[in-house]
């Protein structure tokens, strides 16, 4: 299961990112965005592993598998005290990333919210767009591309202060 292997890396990265964010006076990650979520399994696993963080799966379409994963975890997982379900912190939004905005807040920039952006198997320009938006928002990020077309161009992932 490739998704489970990536999930392990994402969990490790998020935990390390929060240590770095703290030392740089940035807020801890409280919101995880799984961009190009596909079937949504990664978002489901992240929501279950980090039940106090908000997790949003985003894709151009919502596949049937997502509801099955959610049902399985809610049927067999353990919810936090007071939570209605195991995955009360998880949502899915159908949207094109290029026209989508963080939390409906407008510009999509700023470090007032601890964000982590994950994109696994995004294609070509989506990889670049996710990286650029993550850097602008001072978000933690992890991108695992499936394809990057020749000539797509260099990407600067350094923060503006570096």
PyMOL commands that place a pseudoatom at each C-alpha (Angstrom):
pseudoatom trace, name=CA, resn=UNK, resi=1, chain=A, elem=C, hetatm=0, pos=[0.000, 0.000, 0.000]
pseudoatom trace, name=CA, resn=UNK, resi=2, chain=A, elem=C, hetatm=0, pos=[1.814, 3.059, -1.244]
pseudoatom trace, name=CA, resn=UNK, resi=3, chain=A, elem=C, hetatm=0, pos=[-0.579, 5.379, 0.588]
pseudoatom trace, name=CA, resn=UNK, resi=4, chain=A, elem=C, hetatm=0, pos=[0.338, 3.841, 3.942]
pseudoatom trace, name=CA, resn=UNK, resi=5, chain=A, elem=C, hetatm=0, pos=[4.055, 4.261, 3.204]
pseudoatom trace, name=CA, resn=UNK, resi=6, chain=A, elem=C, hetatm=0, pos=[3.515, 7.903, 2.272]
pseudoatom trace, name=CA, resn=UNK, resi=7, chain=A, elem=C, hetatm=0, pos=[1.344, 8.352, 5.390]
pseudoatom trace, name=CA, resn=UNK, resi=8, chain=A, elem=C, hetatm=0, pos=[4.266, 7.232, 7.576]
pseudoatom trace, name=CA, resn=UNK, resi=9, chain=A, elem=C, hetatm=0, pos=[6.515, 9.845, 5.953]
pseudoatom trace, name=CA, resn=UNK, resi=10, chain=A, elem=C, hetatm=0, pos=[3.876, 12.565, 6.244]
pseudoatom trace, name=CA, resn=UNK, resi=11, chain=A, elem=C, hetatm=0, pos=[3.333, 11.845, 9.958]
pseudoatom trace, name=CA, resn=UNK, resi=12, chain=A, elem=C, hetatm=0, pos=[7.074, 12.004, 10.621]
pseudoatom trace, name=CA, resn=UNK, resi=13, chain=A, elem=C, hetatm=0, pos=[7.379, 15.202, 8.576]
pseudoatom trace, name=CA, resn=UNK, resi=14, chain=A, elem=C, hetatm=0, pos=[4.478, 16.884, 10.378]
pseudoatom trace, name=CA, resn=UNK, resi=15, chain=A, elem=C, hetatm=0, pos=[5.897, 16.072, 13.797]
pseudoatom trace, name=CA, resn=UNK, resi=16, chain=A, elem=C, hetatm=0, pos=[9.328, 17.445, 12.797]
pseudoatom trace, name=CA, resn=UNK, resi=17, chain=A, elem=C, hetatm=0, pos=[7.740, 20.476, 11.136]
pseudoatom trace, name=CA, resn=UNK, resi=18, chain=A, elem=C, hetatm=0, pos=[5.957, 21.403, 14.342]
pseudoatom trace, name=CA, resn=UNK, resi=19, chain=A, elem=C, hetatm=0, pos=[9.269, 21.357, 16.208]
pseudoatom trace, name=CA, resn=UNK, resi=20, chain=A, elem=C, hetatm=0, pos=[10.808, 23.655, 13.585]
pseudoatom trace, name=CA, resn=UNK, resi=21, chain=A, elem=C, hetatm=0, pos=[7.757, 25.906, 13.471]
pseudoatom trace, name=CA, resn=UNK, resi=22, chain=A, elem=C, hetatm=0, pos=[7.906, 26.353, 17.239]
pseudoatom trace, name=CA, resn=UNK, resi=23, chain=A, elem=C, hetatm=0, pos=[11.583, 27.337, 17.122]
pseudoatom trace, name=CA, resn=UNK, resi=24, chain=A, elem=C, hetatm=0, pos=[10.775, 29.894, 14.373]
pseudoatom trace, name=CA, resn=UNK, resi=25, chain=A, elem=C, hetatm=0, pos=[7.803, 31.416, 16.233]
pseudoatom trace, name=CA, resn=UNK, resi=26, chain=A, elem=C, hetatm=0, pos=[5.303, 30.024, 13.750]
pseudoatom trace, name=CA, resn=UNK, resi=27, chain=A, elem=C, hetatm=0, pos=[2.045, 28.429, 14.895]
pseudoatom trace, name=CA, resn=UNK, resi=28, chain=A, elem=C, hetatm=0, pos=[1.924, 24.653, 15.130]
pseudoatom trace, name=CA, resn=UNK, resi=29, chain=A, elem=C, hetatm=0, pos=[0.153, 22.873, 12.312]
pseudoatom trace, name=CA, resn=UNK, resi=30, chain=A, elem=C, hetatm=0, pos=[-3.543, 22.755, 13.055]
pseudoatom trace, name=CA, resn=UNK, resi=31, chain=A, elem=C, hetatm=0, pos=[-4.886, 22.267, 9.524]
pseudoatom trace, name=CA, resn=UNK, resi=32, chain=A, elem=C, hetatm=0, pos=[-3.815, 19.662, 6.995]
pseudoatom trace, name=CA, resn=UNK, resi=33, chain=A, elem=C, hetatm=0, pos=[-4.737, 19.994, 3.328]
pseudoatom trace, name=CA, resn=UNK, resi=34, chain=A, elem=C, hetatm=0, pos=[-4.506, 16.875, 1.149]
pseudoatom trace, name=CA, resn=UNK, resi=35, chain=A, elem=C, hetatm=0, pos=[-4.450, 18.361, -2.342]
pseudoatom trace, name=CA, resn=UNK, resi=36, chain=A, elem=C, hetatm=0, pos=[-5.345, 16.095, -5.292]
pseudoatom trace, name=CA, resn=UNK, resi=37, chain=A, elem=C, hetatm=0, pos=[-6.648, 13.702, -2.675]
pseudoatom trace, name=CA, resn=UNK, resi=38, chain=A, elem=C, hetatm=0, pos=[-8.000, 11.146, -5.130]
pseudoatom trace, name=CA, resn=UNK, resi=39, chain=A, elem=C, hetatm=0, pos=[-9.716, 8.370, -3.166]
pseudoatom trace, name=CA, resn=UNK, resi=40, chain=A, elem=C, hetatm=0, pos=[-8.950, 10.241, 0.062]
pseudoatom trace, name=CA, resn=UNK, resi=41, chain=A, elem=C, hetatm=0, pos=[-7.292, 7.440, 2.003]
pseudoatom trace, name=CA, resn=UNK, resi=42, chain=A, elem=C, hetatm=0, pos=[-4.319, 9.597, 2.999]
pseudoatom trace, name=CA, resn=UNK, resi=43, chain=A, elem=C, hetatm=0, pos=[-6.636, 12.299, 4.363]
pseudoatom trace, name=CA, resn=UNK, resi=44, chain=A, elem=C, hetatm=0, pos=[-8.630, 9.686, 6.296]
pseudoatom trace, name=CA, resn=UNK, resi=45, chain=A, elem=C, hetatm=0, pos=[-5.476, 8.221, 7.838]
pseudoatom trace, name=CA, resn=UNK, resi=46, chain=A, elem=C, hetatm=0, pos=[-4.161, 11.688, 8.734]
pseudoatom trace, name=CA, resn=UNK, resi=47, chain=A, elem=C, hetatm=0, pos=[-7.468, 12.722, 10.299]
pseudoatom trace, name=CA, resn=UNK, resi=48, chain=A, elem=C, hetatm=0, pos=[-7.495, 9.592, 12.440]
pseudoatom trace, name=CA, resn=UNK, resi=49, chain=A, elem=C, hetatm=0, pos=[-3.824, 10.000, 13.459]
pseudoatom trace, name=CA, resn=UNK, resi=50, chain=A, elem=C, hetatm=0, pos=[-4.218, 13.714, 14.269]
pseudoatom trace, name=CA, resn=UNK, resi=51, chain=A, elem=C, hetatm=0, pos=[-7.745, 13.950, 15.695]
pseudoatom trace, name=CA, resn=UNK, resi=52, chain=A, elem=C, hetatm=0, pos=[-7.276, 17.497, 17.033]
pseudoatom trace, name=CA, resn=UNK, resi=53, chain=A, elem=C, hetatm=0, pos=[-6.230, 18.867, 13.621]
pseudoatom trace, name=CA, resn=UNK, resi=54, chain=A, elem=C, hetatm=0, pos=[-8.649, 19.817, 10.868]
pseudoatom trace, name=CA, resn=UNK, resi=55, chain=A, elem=C, hetatm=0, pos=[-8.056, 17.766, 7.710]
pseudoatom trace, name=CA, resn=UNK, resi=56, chain=A, elem=C, hetatm=0, pos=[-9.411, 18.749, 4.315]
pseudoatom trace, name=CA, resn=UNK, resi=57, chain=A, elem=C, hetatm=0, pos=[-9.258, 16.461, 1.297]
pseudoatom trace, name=CA, resn=UNK, resi=58, chain=A, elem=C, hetatm=0, pos=[-9.455, 18.443, -1.937]
pseudoatom trace, name=CA, resn=UNK, resi=59, chain=A, elem=C, hetatm=0, pos=[-9.893, 17.100, -5.449]
pseudoatom trace, name=CA, resn=UNK, resi=60, chain=A, elem=C, hetatm=0, pos=[-11.758, 17.877, -8.667]
pseudoatom trace, name=CA, resn=UNK, resi=61, chain=A, elem=C, hetatm=0, pos=[-14.104, 14.972, -7.951]
pseudoatom trace, name=CA, resn=UNK, resi=62, chain=A, elem=C, hetatm=0, pos=[-15.134, 12.969, -4.926]
pseudoatom trace, name=CA, resn=UNK, resi=63, chain=A, elem=C, hetatm=0, pos=[-14.599, 9.290, -5.546]
pseudoatom trace, name=CA, resn=UNK, resi=64, chain=A, elem=C, hetatm=0, pos=[-16.845, 6.611, -4.032]
pseudoatom trace, name=CA, resn=UNK, resi=65, chain=A, elem=C, hetatm=0, pos=[-13.934, 5.062, -2.146]
pseudoatom trace, name=CA, resn=UNK, resi=66, chain=A, elem=C, hetatm=0, pos=[-13.738, 8.058, 0.196]
pseudoatom trace, name=CA, resn=UNK, resi=67, chain=A, elem=C, hetatm=0, pos=[-17.109, 7.326, 1.817]
pseudoatom trace, name=CA, resn=UNK, resi=68, chain=A, elem=C, hetatm=0, pos=[-16.156, 3.672, 2.260]
pseudoatom trace, name=CA, resn=UNK, resi=69, chain=A, elem=C, hetatm=0, pos=[-12.888, 4.573, 4.005]
pseudoatom trace, name=CA, resn=UNK, resi=70, chain=A, elem=C, hetatm=0, pos=[-14.689, 7.039, 6.277]
pseudoatom trace, name=CA, resn=UNK, resi=71, chain=A, elem=C, hetatm=0, pos=[-17.376, 4.484, 7.143]
pseudoatom trace, name=CA, resn=UNK, resi=72, chain=A, elem=C, hetatm=0, pos=[-14.796, 1.801, 7.941]
pseudoatom trace, name=CA, resn=UNK, resi=73, chain=A, elem=C, hetatm=0, pos=[-12.807, 4.044, 10.271]
pseudoatom trace, name=CA, resn=UNK, resi=74, chain=A, elem=C, hetatm=0, pos=[-15.926, 5.361, 11.964]
pseudoatom trace, name=CA, resn=UNK, resi=75, chain=A, elem=C, hetatm=0, pos=[-17.232, 1.785, 12.414]
pseudoatom trace, name=CA, resn=UNK, resi=76, chain=A, elem=C, hetatm=0, pos=[-14.024, 0.326, 13.838]
pseudoatom trace, name=CA, resn=UNK, resi=77, chain=A, elem=C, hetatm=0, pos=[-12.004, 3.279, 15.162]
pseudoatom trace, name=CA, resn=UNK, resi=78, chain=A, elem=C, hetatm=0, pos=[-12.156, 5.015, 18.504]
pseudoatom trace, name=CA, resn=UNK, resi=79, chain=A, elem=C, hetatm=0, pos=[-13.452, 8.600, 18.657]
pseudoatom trace, name=CA, resn=UNK, resi=80, chain=A, elem=C, hetatm=0, pos=[-12.144, 11.239, 21.024]
pseudoatom trace, name=CA, resn=UNK, resi=81, chain=A, elem=C, hetatm=0, pos=[-14.329, 11.812, 24.096]
pseudoatom trace, name=CA, resn=UNK, resi=82, chain=A, elem=C, hetatm=0, pos=[-17.216, 14.051, 23.111]
pseudoatom trace, name=CA, resn=UNK, resi=83, chain=A, elem=C, hetatm=0, pos=[-16.711, 13.578, 19.361]
pseudoatom trace, name=CA, resn=UNK, resi=84, chain=A, elem=C, hetatm=0, pos=[-19.618, 12.230, 17.351]
pseudoatom trace, name=CA, resn=UNK, resi=85, chain=A, elem=C, hetatm=0, pos=[-17.352, 10.158, 15.102]
pseudoatom trace, name=CA, resn=UNK, resi=86, chain=A, elem=C, hetatm=0, pos=[-13.684, 9.228, 14.736]
pseudoatom trace, name=CA, resn=UNK, resi=87, chain=A, elem=C, hetatm=0, pos=[-13.382, 11.549, 11.771]
pseudoatom trace, name=CA, resn=UNK, resi=88, chain=A, elem=C, hetatm=0, pos=[-15.313, 14.599, 12.931]
pseudoatom trace, name=CA, resn=UNK, resi=89, chain=A, elem=C, hetatm=0, pos=[-12.224, 16.626, 11.929]
pseudoatom trace, name=CA, resn=UNK, resi=90, chain=A, elem=C, hetatm=0, pos=[-12.295, 15.498, 8.280]
pseudoatom trace, name=CA, resn=UNK, resi=91, chain=A, elem=C, hetatm=0, pos=[-14.024, 17.059, 5.295]
pseudoatom trace, name=CA, resn=UNK, resi=92, chain=A, elem=C, hetatm=0, pos=[-13.850, 16.712, 1.508]
pseudoatom trace, name=CA, resn=UNK, resi=93, chain=A, elem=C, hetatm=0, pos=[-14.140, 19.633, -0.869]
pseudoatom trace, name=CA, resn=UNK, resi=94, chain=A, elem=C, hetatm=0, pos=[-14.657, 19.286, -4.605]
pseudoatom trace, name=CA, resn=UNK, resi=95, chain=A, elem=C, hetatm=0, pos=[-12.714, 22.111, -6.246]
pseudoatom trace, name=CA, resn=UNK, resi=96, chain=A, elem=C, hetatm=0, pos=[-9.936, 22.969, -8.661]
pseudoatom trace, name=CA, resn=UNK, resi=97, chain=A, elem=C, hetatm=0, pos=[-6.882, 23.939, -6.579]
pseudoatom trace, name=CA, resn=UNK, resi=98, chain=A, elem=C, hetatm=0, pos=[-6.103, 26.814, -8.959]
pseudoatom trace, name=CA, resn=UNK, resi=99, chain=A, elem=C, hetatm=0, pos=[-9.415, 28.486, -8.052]
pseudoatom trace, name=CA, resn=UNK, resi=100, chain=A, elem=C, hetatm=0, pos=[-9.602, 27.387, -4.418]
pseudoatom trace, name=CA, resn=UNK, resi=101, chain=A, elem=C, hetatm=0, pos=[-8.717, 29.547, -1.414]
pseudoatom trace, name=CA, resn=UNK, resi=102, chain=A, elem=C, hetatm=0, pos=[-7.593, 28.613, 2.088]
pseudoatom trace, name=CA, resn=UNK, resi=103, chain=A, elem=C, hetatm=0, pos=[-10.625, 28.293, 4.328]
pseudoatom trace, name=CA, resn=UNK, resi=104, chain=A, elem=C, hetatm=0, pos=[-12.563, 30.734, 2.169]
pseudoatom trace, name=CA, resn=UNK, resi=105, chain=A, elem=C, hetatm=0, pos=[-10.491, 33.592, 3.646]
pseudoatom trace, name=CA, resn=UNK, resi=106, chain=A, elem=C, hetatm=0, pos=[-9.470, 35.266, 0.427]
pseudoatom trace, name=CA, resn=UNK, resi=107, chain=A, elem=C, hetatm=0, pos=[-5.811, 35.725, -0.444]
pseudoatom trace, name=CA, resn=UNK, resi=108, chain=A, elem=C, hetatm=0, pos=[-4.464, 32.436, 0.836]
pseudoatom trace, name=CA, resn=UNK, resi=109, chain=A, elem=C, hetatm=0, pos=[-1.335, 33.997, 2.320]
pseudoatom trace, name=CA, resn=UNK, resi=110, chain=A, elem=C, hetatm=0, pos=[-0.123, 34.682, 5.813]
pseudoatom trace, name=CA, resn=UNK, resi=111, chain=A, elem=C, hetatm=0, pos=[1.202, 32.633, 8.667]
pseudoatom trace, name=CA, resn=UNK, resi=112, chain=A, elem=C, hetatm=0, pos=[-1.570, 33.245, 11.195]
pseudoatom trace, name=CA, resn=UNK, resi=113, chain=A, elem=C, hetatm=0, pos=[-2.778, 29.662, 10.794]
pseudoatom trace, name=CA, resn=UNK, resi=114, chain=A, elem=C, hetatm=0, pos=[-0.582, 26.591, 11.089]
pseudoatom trace, name=CA, resn=UNK, resi=115, chain=A, elem=C, hetatm=0, pos=[-1.093, 24.866, 7.760]
pseudoatom trace, name=CA, resn=UNK, resi=116, chain=A, elem=C, hetatm=0, pos=[0.409, 21.750, 6.242]
pseudoatom trace, name=CA, resn=UNK, resi=117, chain=A, elem=C, hetatm=0, pos=[-0.070, 21.071, 2.552]
pseudoatom trace, name=CA, resn=UNK, resi=118, chain=A, elem=C, hetatm=0, pos=[0.299, 17.533, 1.229]
pseudoatom trace, name=CA, resn=UNK, resi=119, chain=A, elem=C, hetatm=0, pos=[0.140, 16.628, -2.440]
pseudoatom trace, name=CA, resn=UNK, resi=120, chain=A, elem=C, hetatm=0, pos=[0.735, 13.046, -3.525]
pseudoatom trace, name=CA, resn=UNK, resi=121, chain=A, elem=C, hetatm=0, pos=[0.636, 12.273, -7.241]
pseudoatom trace, name=CA, resn=UNK, resi=122, chain=A, elem=C, hetatm=0, pos=[-0.317, 15.746, -8.345]
pseudoatom trace, name=CA, resn=UNK, resi=123, chain=A, elem=C, hetatm=0, pos=[0.654, 16.201, -11.983]
pseudoatom trace, name=CA, resn=UNK, resi=124, chain=A, elem=C, hetatm=0, pos=[2.843, 18.782, -13.671]
pseudoatom trace, name=CA, resn=UNK, resi=125, chain=A, elem=C, hetatm=0, pos=[1.747, 22.351, -12.900]
pseudoatom trace, name=CA, resn=UNK, resi=126, chain=A, elem=C, hetatm=0, pos=[-0.206, 21.277, -9.808]
pseudoatom trace, name=CA, resn=UNK, resi=127, chain=A, elem=C, hetatm=0, pos=[3.052, 20.346, -8.064]
pseudoatom trace, name=CA, resn=UNK, resi=128, chain=A, elem=C, hetatm=0, pos=[4.426, 23.826, -8.714]
pseudoatom trace, name=CA, resn=UNK, resi=129, chain=A, elem=C, hetatm=0, pos=[1.191, 25.571, -7.703]
pseudoatom trace, name=CA, resn=UNK, resi=130, chain=A, elem=C, hetatm=0, pos=[1.007, 23.638, -4.424]
pseudoatom trace, name=CA, resn=UNK, resi=131, chain=A, elem=C, hetatm=0, pos=[4.639, 24.403, -3.595]
pseudoatom trace, name=CA, resn=UNK, resi=132, chain=A, elem=C, hetatm=0, pos=[4.266, 28.098, -4.395]
pseudoatom trace, name=CA, resn=UNK, resi=133, chain=A, elem=C, hetatm=0, pos=[1.097, 28.505, -2.364]
pseudoatom trace, name=CA, resn=UNK, resi=134, chain=A, elem=C, hetatm=0, pos=[2.568, 26.586, 0.576]
pseudoatom trace, name=CA, resn=UNK, resi=135, chain=A, elem=C, hetatm=0, pos=[5.666, 28.811, 0.609]
pseudoatom trace, name=CA, resn=UNK, resi=136, chain=A, elem=C, hetatm=0, pos=[3.550, 31.988, 0.375]
pseudoatom trace, name=CA, resn=UNK, resi=137, chain=A, elem=C, hetatm=0, pos=[1.483, 30.843, 3.377]
pseudoatom trace, name=CA, resn=UNK, resi=138, chain=A, elem=C, hetatm=0, pos=[4.537, 29.689, 5.359]
pseudoatom trace, name=CA, resn=UNK, resi=139, chain=A, elem=C, hetatm=0, pos=[2.923, 26.275, 5.458]
pseudoatom trace, name=CA, resn=UNK, resi=140, chain=A, elem=C, hetatm=0, pos=[4.651, 23.002, 6.119]
pseudoatom trace, name=CA, resn=UNK, resi=141, chain=A, elem=C, hetatm=0, pos=[4.557, 20.988, 2.902]
pseudoatom trace, name=CA, resn=UNK, resi=142, chain=A, elem=C, hetatm=0, pos=[5.290, 17.609, 1.428]
pseudoatom trace, name=CA, resn=UNK, resi=143, chain=A, elem=C, hetatm=0, pos=[4.920, 16.973, -2.300]
pseudoatom trace, name=CA, resn=UNK, resi=144, chain=A, elem=C, hetatm=0, pos=[5.328, 13.558, -3.917]
pseudoatom trace, name=CA, resn=UNK, resi=145, chain=A, elem=C, hetatm=0, pos=[4.875, 14.148, -7.652]
pseudoatom trace, name=CA, resn=UNK, resi=146, chain=A, elem=C, hetatm=0, pos=[3.943, 11.446, -10.112]
pseudoatom trace, name=CA, resn=UNK, resi=147, chain=A, elem=C, hetatm=0, pos=[5.086, 13.361, -13.152]
pseudoatom trace, name=CA, resn=UNK, resi=148, chain=A, elem=C, hetatm=0, pos=[6.758, 16.640, -13.965]
pseudoatom trace, name=CA, resn=UNK, resi=149, chain=A, elem=C, hetatm=0, pos=[6.896, 17.577, -17.606]
pseudoatom trace, name=CA, resn=UNK, resi=150, chain=A, elem=C, hetatm=0, pos=[10.285, 18.616, -19.044]
pseudoatom trace, name=CA, resn=UNK, resi=151, chain=A, elem=C, hetatm=0, pos=[10.727, 22.370, -19.075]
pseudoatom trace, name=CA, resn=UNK, resi=152, chain=A, elem=C, hetatm=0, pos=[8.229, 23.030, -16.299]
pseudoatom trace, name=CA, resn=UNK, resi=153, chain=A, elem=C, hetatm=0, pos=[10.795, 25.355, -14.777]
pseudoatom trace, name=CA, resn=UNK, resi=154, chain=A, elem=C, hetatm=0, pos=[12.642, 25.803, -11.530]
pseudoatom trace, name=CA, resn=UNK, resi=155, chain=A, elem=C, hetatm=0, pos=[10.720, 26.123, -8.304]
pseudoatom trace, name=CA, resn=UNK, resi=156, chain=A, elem=C, hetatm=0, pos=[11.980, 28.181, -5.386]
pseudoatom trace, name=CA, resn=UNK, resi=157, chain=A, elem=C, hetatm=0, pos=[10.791, 26.637, -2.130]
pseudoatom trace, name=CA, resn=UNK, resi=158, chain=A, elem=C, hetatm=0, pos=[12.773, 28.934, 0.139]
pseudoatom trace, name=CA, resn=UNK, resi=159, chain=A, elem=C, hetatm=0, pos=[10.859, 31.388, 2.268]
pseudoatom trace, name=CA, resn=UNK, resi=160, chain=A, elem=C, hetatm=0, pos=[11.138, 35.030, 1.193]
pseudoatom trace, name=CA, resn=UNK, resi=161, chain=A, elem=C, hetatm=0, pos=[13.444, 35.742, 4.167]
pseudoatom trace, name=CA, resn=UNK, resi=162, chain=A, elem=C, hetatm=0, pos=[16.031, 33.136, 3.076]
for i in range(1, 162): cmd.bond("trace and resi %d" % i, "trace and resi %d" % (i + 1))
show_as sticks, trace
zoom trace
